[in-house]
Amino acid sequence: MTAITNHMPTAELQALDAAHHMHPFSAQGEFEAKGARVITRGEGVWLYDSDGEKILDAMAGLWCVNVGYGRDELADVAARQMRELPYYNTFFKTTHVPAIALAAKLAELAPGDLNHVFFASGGSDANDTNIRVVRRYWEMKGKPEKTIIISRKNAYHGSSMGSASLGGMAAMHAQGGLPIPDIHHINQPNWWAEGGQMSPEEFGLARARELEQAIDEIGENRIAAFIAEPIQGAGGVIVPPETYWPEIKRICQERDILFIADEVICGFGRTGNWFGSQTVGVQPDMMTIAKGMSSGYQPIGGSILSDEIAHTIGQDEFNHGYTYSGHPVACAVALENLRIIEEEKLIDHVRDTAAPYMREKWDSLTDHPLVGEAKIVGLMGSIALTPDKSTRAAFAGGPGTAGLICRERCFANNLVMRHVGDRMIICPPLPITPDEIDLLAERAHRAIDETHKRLNEEGLMVAAN
Ligand SMILES: *Cc1c(COP(=O)(O)O)cnc(C)c1O
């Protein structure tokens, strides 16, 4: 195998990177002091960098490399498709085989009557499509005043103007004039941080009922849809209490609003089912998909619509589309990725082997004095770092006091684990083996130990009040 490696010393690459390449969600100036890690190659759950280090990627890239790195089948399909038809659009009454085949496959996999796929290049633009679809749907139904979409604080739905508005990230809204009008945010079901004296069950119900209260206050005649991730990913892998989703389901059934499940992370095997909404037991009217749909080998996303919505908006021209909607190479690769997930029985592997084993290891991290709670569903998990677990305290030093140190200690131990504030999160490739899970847990434990030591040394194990 010929490995693609860097052809320059790491320091030179880093200098060029700092000078010319702008990184997402980063303070660009910081790269001048310390360059970015240069990743050169991947194989299975492993990454290699320009210094020759071998790193366990417990984040599957950015929650997306579901089948793992180094899959020749996906490269071969891409090359074949590029030679045959590298590009054609699906505007103006044309189509092509990869888009047809992928749409039909997705319709087969998606639950209920979610049978119609509108393609995008990622999750952000798919959620922009969703905003337009639900507003158009109600217009076609003769209810044009139903425009408001209810979402949740600390949700992540993407980075475009529309999708970042749907999202509930305060730091994003603080820049660039967000959110756009007619997006309303209710509170998230994050019991650890916000549950106060309530039991998780009471808190789950209370947070779900905020949806009902919002509908009553704003007026059902104004609400188009509710959007949510079955399990919040970028918000810190927030697993809601058991009572949350059944109550949301009841409210959505009783009220005349659409439910959009953002399955960009939860979809394609991550939670031990094809889709996260199956794991939490709700049937959406629409789904957002991306990331694991192609395991990140090609940029592709989409919206899957119910029969009712697709037929309604299909009665007239829907003035919306992207140049790369249904890109043939991306579609061909996504289809092959779904074949791999299916034929290698990766979802069975997650449900029956990897997730139960990972859960055992993950739960045992709570024996550590720095770890308050451990949450995991399928292969997406989080732990809360805390100076005092008896009170679920936050750090006096503010959000990220421990998380930032821990992420850095993970890196130093050749483990990629991300932090959101003081939650550490994992989302490894689905084929991860028990041996690799052992390594992941060992390295995580060591990184947590080192973090704890640092926090103690620097006098940072102090609870906020
Ligand atoms: C990543 C993500 C998105 C945005 O997808 P992009 O491909 O980055 O545009 C949307 N929703 C969720 C839940 C995500 O995790």
The ligand as a Tripos MOL2 file, in Angstrom:
@<TRIPOS>MOLECULE
LIG
   15    15     1     0     0
SMALL
NO_CHARGES

@<TRIPOS>ATOM
      1 C1        -22.7620   18.0160   12.2110 C.3       1 LIG1
      2 C2        -24.2050   18.2420   12.4050 C.ar      1 LIG1
      3 C3        -24.9380   19.0360   11.5010 C.ar      1 LIG1
      4 C4        -24.2730   19.8230   10.4090 C.3       1 LIG1
      5 O1        -23.7440   19.0210    9.4130 O.3       1 LIG1
      6 P1        -22.6060   19.6070    8.4400 P.3       1 LIG1
      7 O2        -22.3710   18.4600    7.5010 O.co2     1 LIG1
      8 O3        -21.4450   19.9790    9.2780 O.co2     1 LIG1
      9 O4        -23.1850   20.7700    7.7310 O.co2     1 LIG1
     10 C5        -26.3020   19.1260   11.6640 C.ar      1 LIG1
     11 N1        -26.9110   18.4710   12.6570 N.ar      1 LIG1
     12 C6        -26.2540   17.7110   13.5430 C.ar      1 LIG1
     13 C7        -27.0090   16.9790   14.6040 C.3       1 LIG1
     14 C8        -24.8740   17.5900   13.4540 C.ar      1 LIG1
     15 O5        -24.2120   16.8660   14.3560 O.3       1 LIG1
@<TRIPOS>BOND
     1     1     2 1
     2     2     3 ar
     3     2    14 ar
     4     3     4 1
     5     3    10 ar
     6     4     5 1
     7     5     6 1
     8     6     7 2
     9     6     8 1
    10     6     9 1
    11    10    11 ar
    12    11    12 ar
    13    12    13 1
    14    12    14 ar
    15    14    15 1
@<TRIPOS>SUBSTRUCTURE
     1 LIG1         1 GROUP 0 **** ****
